[in-house]
Amino acid sequence: MKIDDILLQEGASVLDAMGQLDKTGLGVLFDAPEGKLQGVVTDGDLRRYILAGGKLEGPAADAVNRSPRSLPLERRAEARRLM
């Protein structure tokens, strides 16, 4: 797998992002234009977008979580407690 496989492609539709998520099997894509993280999108984010009336042909960027939470790897045991 290459880094490009997990980066949300500029101009991708929701359907494109769903296909990319399915292909990678990782459950997350990163929106990082020019190498700077702007947000993440998961299958859950896309599902919520669609359930709120978003279209499959709509821009995946509209479903991106722009305020993702993260932890350093050494603190991953705390993740469940913090969520």
Residue pairs with C-beta under 8 A, 6 or more apart in sequence:
1 24
5 20
5 23
5 24
6 24
6 26
6 28
6 29
6 30
7 29
7 30
7 31
7 32
8 17
8 20
8 29
8 30
8 31
8 32
8 41
8 60
8 61
8 64
9 16
9 20
10 33
11 59
12 20
12 59
12 60
12 61
13 56
13 57
13 58
13 59
13 60
14 46
14 49
14 50
14 54
14 55
14 56
14 57
14 58
14 59
14 60
14 62
14 63
15 56
15 57
16 60
17 29
17 41
17 46
17 60
17 63
18 43
18 46
18 56
20 29
21 27
21 28
21 29
21 42
21 43
21 46
27 42
27 43
28 40
28 41
28 42
29 40
29 41
29 42
29 60
30 37
30 39
30 40
31 37
31 38
31 39
31 40
31 41
31 61
31 64
32 38
38 64
38 66
39 64
39 65
39 66
39 67
39 68
40 64
40 65
40 68
41 60
41 63
41 64
41 65
42 65
45 63
45 64
45 65
46 60
46 63
48 63
49 58
49 62
49 63
50 56
54 62
54 63
69 82
69 83
71 78
71 79
71 82
